[in-house]
């Protein structure tokens, strides 16, 4: 596993989260550590990320720089390419609320690899599994195709949908026209 997570609020704030020697996820506070295991965690759930996840700022700055260096049409093209590169190359970290078995709570930000590890290790401790995008689309009132495409693009940008899943759903929506 690569990357580290960080406790951003609650108990153990500013601690790092990484994999221990035996592959367990560990919240490291100085010399002390607490494992993210079923024995230590009563419940956890993913918390919705902010729109753009901070990566929107990097894309906006890139557009401004490209527009200043390359005037006119070329600046717009370079800015759009830079924005697309930043969005595709970086997945925003996942934020998770953890209710510890002793009643304490922590808010933890994890890179995708550690989030996946957490979901496997603590699958039976998950508070409420989110509905898959298909179930949300079926239960929601029928929206116009452009609005649905916009929502799907937002899910793709947040990392909820892969590019392949987005392309598949986009094809289904366009086939309805």
PyMOL commands that set and color helices and strands:
alter all, ss='L'
color gray80, all
select helices_A, chain A and resi 55-69+72-89+112-121+123-125+133-139+145-158+163-175
alter helices_A, ss='H'
color red, helices_A
select strands_A, chain A and resi 5-10+16-19+25-29+32-35+41-47+94-100+105-110
alter strands_A, ss='S'
color yellow, strands_A
deselect
rebuild
show_as cartoon
